[in-house]
């Protein structure tokens, strides 16, 4: 705790004089550090660093790495991150027993990551442990499974993920399942199948948060019709602001509010801005036509893409763009139902201007201060809303204590 406070003081002393909005944002975030809903560092550590968790030094900047990261300890501190859901994503085309095996490997990476930095990180599995760890000046590390394909159609696997510390599961990723549909694939279940309803019921029973990011509108509506506990959208945006299929329409924003849930706003420019999305589609098509990768931006791009970028200026996406989505969710669903899920290290090397990594949150909070947000609403955004959801999910599970697993009830009925 003392080391953390000294680091904050040193950072403040080294910073130029800030404007009043930035000063107030920093004050709020020191009191109520952000709990972010989604970060893909675990996959980057596996895919780009060969799973070398212990020898990839996150205490220093990572710009010198062949594939720079958007997350390190210093930037988490500068961003006032007090809690992070680390995603244990695997590709949606990995299915069957291998999907379970890979998920276990990703959980292992997160747990090793936490163990490698005991002064800064600590594993959290409930709201109480998040509060305790934050009080110690460390970053509460939570786990989220990003796709129902990762349970291989078995509730027993879901329960074992919970036993290993998984706090939420996103019902689909980019591909539809037999039991739930993705927002970016053709429907297969028409919303939720009977097994899909069992998945939601079992998650409610064991105290795992249901995450509706990535799911289709029909699946989201079906989940909200049957869920007994609040849901989250761990990294989504507002479709009325940017008409992307991954974003949530107003009627479902209102339904999530009625459920008591939280929409956690994503920082990926393609979900924030339709102009940027169209620019990136054109850029990707050009990259493919000349046989170069399109998933690098700025100076890390191949030379032909640097030339293309010069001729086709990137549409500006910045803190104001993110704030437009946050504002819209708050206006439609209420300030009690909005949070943040930056998706860092899951969005390549891109991000809003001045918000390319996990140190981005103060810039957003300063923008919201300029827009008239109260300190109380900023605290709800940073952590209050997601903590409330966690506590309510835990209460629903506690009330279900003694109930048989959903699949056991189904077997008994037959």
Buried (B, 14 or more C-beta within 10 A) or exposed (E): EEEBEEBBEEBEEEEEEBEEBBEBBBBBBEEBBBBBBBBBBBBBBBEBBEBEBEEBEBEEBBEEEEBBBBBBBBBBBBBBBBBBBBBBBBBBEBBEEEBBEBBBBBBBBBBBBBEBBEEBBBBBBBBEBBBBBBEEBBBBBBBBBBBBBBBBBEBEBBBBBBEBBBBBBBBBBBBBBEBBBBBBBEEBBEBBBEBBBBBBBBBBBBBBBBBBBBBBBBBBBBBBEBBBBBBBBBBBBBBBBBEBEBBBBBEBBBBBBEBBBBBBBBBBBBBBBBBBBEBBEEBBEBBEEEEBEBEBBEEBBBEBBBEBBEEEEBBEBBBBBBBBBBBBBBBBBBBBBBBBBBBBBBBBBBBBBEBBBBBBBBBBBBBBBBEEBEBEBBBBBBBBBBBBBBEBBBEBBEEBEEEEBBBEBBEEEE
